[in-house]
Amino acid sequence: MKTIIHKADSRGYADHEWLQTFHTFSFAGYNDPSRVRFGLLRVLNDDVIHPAMGFGTHPHDNMEIVTIPLQGALAHKDSMGHEEVIKSGEIQVMSAGTGLYHSEYNASETESVNLLQIWIFPKVRDFKPRYDQKTFEINDRQNKFQTVVSPEKNNNSLWINQDAYFSLGNFSKDQKVDYKIKQQRNGVYLFVIEGSIEINGDNLNRRDGIGIELTDSFDINVKEDSEILVIDVPMNINL
């Protein structure tokens, strides 16, 4: 098993007054040649957007974009005609494909919104752009992983144009979790949203991340009540 650890305080950071953002991988003004991607995972941003503020209309193409609100609500509008609000407990997937425009704003006039935005390179380029969002029952991830994004077209998760799986879990202290990697050539990027865990002798705390590859499975020892995101993603980087 091969691992790489990104501690929370090693992430890139920018304060734009209306936006505080942490970048696990190189993004915008943060450029670290050793931290450009993990396999086909390109971006993992942890954003706090102030009330009534946000990102104006901007373009994307040939990227799979997953947005996970952790707190608050995000207003979304795009060139495909979608105008939605995404709240904590919901997940949004956007396949940018041949190209689209969208804007993202805090839907509240009084409270900040905290979200994770994750970009993954697509399996098929120049795909017809598509949008989807779904509400997930949080109780269904207590002491187990709940798959929220996958390449499987079913009603249980959101579809993504890549052989990648996103799973969320809320685990109680002293749980031991055996995670099996979904596909043979995949690796896993695990992000500790809250709490404290141990993997392969390494301790990981709030907002720490670990990339894991060259193994079929690994154990997670939960040291404190923890909320965990696992991104199971192809490691092939021949784009």
Secondary structure as the mmCIF struct_conf table of DSSP 4:
data_model
#
loop_
_struct_conf.conf_type_id
_struct_conf.id
_struct_conf.beg_label_comp_id
_struct_conf.beg_label_asym_id
_struct_conf.beg_label_seq_id
_struct_conf.end_label_comp_id
_struct_conf.end_label_asym_id
_struct_conf.end_label_seq_id
STRN STRN1 LYS A 2 HIS A 6
HELX_RH_3T_P HELX_RH_3T_P1 ALA A 8 SER A 10
BEND BEND1 ARG A 11 ARG A 11
STRN STRN2 GLY A 12 ASP A 15
BEND BEND2 GLU A 17 TRP A 18
STRN STRN3 LEU A 19 HIS A 23
BEND BEND3 THR A 24 PHE A 25
STRN STRN4 PHE A 27 PHE A 27
TURN_TY1_P TURN_TY1_P1 ALA A 28 GLY A 29
STRN STRN5 TYR A 30 TYR A 30
TURN_TY1_P TURN_TY1_P2 PRO A 33 SER A 34
BEND BEND4 VAL A 36 VAL A 36
STRN STRN6 PHE A 38 PHE A 38
TURN_TY1_P TURN_TY1_P3 GLY A 39 LEU A 40
STRN STRN7 LEU A 41 ILE A 49
TURN_TY1_P TURN_TY1_P4 PRO A 51 ALA A 52
STRN STRN8 GLY A 54 HIS A 60
BEND BEND5 ASN A 62 ASN A 62
STRN STRN9 GLU A 64 GLN A 71
BEND BEND6 GLY A 72 GLY A 72
STRN STRN10 ALA A 73 ASP A 78
TURN_TY1_P TURN_TY1_P5 SER A 79 MET A 80
BEND BEND7 GLY A 81 GLY A 81
STRN STRN11 GLU A 83 LYS A 87
TURN_TY1_P TURN_TY1_P6 SER A 88 GLY A 89
STRN STRN12 GLU A 90 SER A 95
TURN_TY1_P TURN_TY1_P7 GLY A 97 THR A 98
STRN STRN13 LEU A 100 ASN A 106
BEND BEND8 ALA A 107 ALA A 107
BEND BEND9 GLU A 109 GLU A 111
STRN STRN14 VAL A 113 ILE A 120
BEND BEND10 LYS A 123 VAL A 124
TURN_TY1_P TURN_TY1_P8 ARG A 125 ASP A 126
HELX_LH_PP_P HELX_LH_PP_P1 PHE A 127 PRO A 129
STRN STRN15 ARG A 130 THR A 135
HELX_RH_3T_P HELX_RH_3T_P2 ILE A 138 ARG A 141
STRN STRN16 GLN A 142 GLN A 142
TURN_TY1_P TURN_TY1_P9 ASN A 143 ASN A 143
BEND BEND11 LYS A 144 LYS A 144
STRN STRN17 PHE A 145 SER A 150
BEND BEND12 PRO A 151 GLU A 152
BEND BEND13 ASN A 154 SER A 157
STRN STRN18 LEU A 158 TRP A 159
BEND BEND14 ASN A 161 ASP A 163
STRN STRN19 TYR A 165 PHE A 171
TURN_TY1_P TURN_TY1_P10 LYS A 173 ASP A 174
STRN STRN20 LYS A 176 LYS A 180
BEND BEND15 LYS A 182 GLN A 183
TURN_TY1_P TURN_TY1_P11 GLN A 184 ARG A 185
STRN STRN21 ASN A 186 ILE A 199
TURN_TY1_P TURN_TY1_P12 ASN A 200 GLY A 201
STRN STRN22 ASP A 202 ASN A 205
TURN_TY1_P TURN_TY1_P13 ARG A 206 ARG A 207
STRN STRN23 GLY A 209 GLU A 213
BEND BEND16 LEU A 214 LEU A 214
BEND BEND17 ASP A 216 ASP A 216
STRN STRN24 SER A 217 PRO A 234
#
